[in-house]
Amino acid sequence: MKIISTPLELKRYLKTINKTIGFVPTMGALHEGHISLIKEARKQNELVVVSIFVNPTQFSKDEDLDKYPKKDGADKKICEISGVDILFFPNAKDIYGSDEVSLMAPKVRGFVLEGLTRPSHFNGVLTVVMKLLNIVNPTKVYFGKKDAQQLNLISLMVKQLFMSVEIVAVDTVRESDGLALSSRNIYLSKDERKEALKISSALYLARNLITRNILEVEVIKEQMLNSLQPLEIFYVEILNHDFEIIKKVEVGRSLVLVEVRVGETRLLDNIWL
Ligand code: PAF
């Protein structure tokens, strides 16, 4: 595995290679969720590039940028074992200058759900993903379905800015008890981890109701909200796959999303129905 830290060096190197490139952008602290993205990329491409970059512009001042888990040694090993060809490991100065051009998330879809309480978050995500895609110029790029709003906004960016990369959405990986894998799970104490199981339980509750043909969004949301008590709830929402509001669930075209705070940690999850 080759480790490259500057955009110029990576661009130069990739120019000499005529292969399909699968790209997995990450912020490190890699877990099974990331590994499943890498595995998909490995299956579908001749060359696999992973980036590890904790992007400062997607954190607001009061968020956990300084605390964000760093596991550089373990991450490198995981990449090596998973068959990554190139690990791109830039620092902030390699990616950002002083008077920056940046992207703006769409005014509606970028400022609801997670964007409502983190208004600059998706501007930062879109900007860094655009930069990384321009550096790597991959054939396919891999994102987890767990960050459904991020996936939706990046898909919109690729479409609206006429970019030619193909986006591959990969299923969420869960612990055996249902907790969705997240780099932030390591912040949870034993008790908080137990509390966090309310999230997947609420999603499974929604799925059960829908299986029993209870399809009214307000009815499902109310039961989910009750089941999540006493957690601090940022949102419980049921939308179609284009992130539009619906009144009734349409199986095969709907998405149930939850974001809560457990202790000090924001956790989000969803199921696609
Ligand atoms: O999902 C993430 O890890 C990040 O938001 C991403 C896409 C790597 C951009 O920093």
Residues whose N, C-alpha, C, O or C-beta is under 5 A from the ligand:
A	BS01	PAF	P25 T26 M27 F53 N55 V125 V128
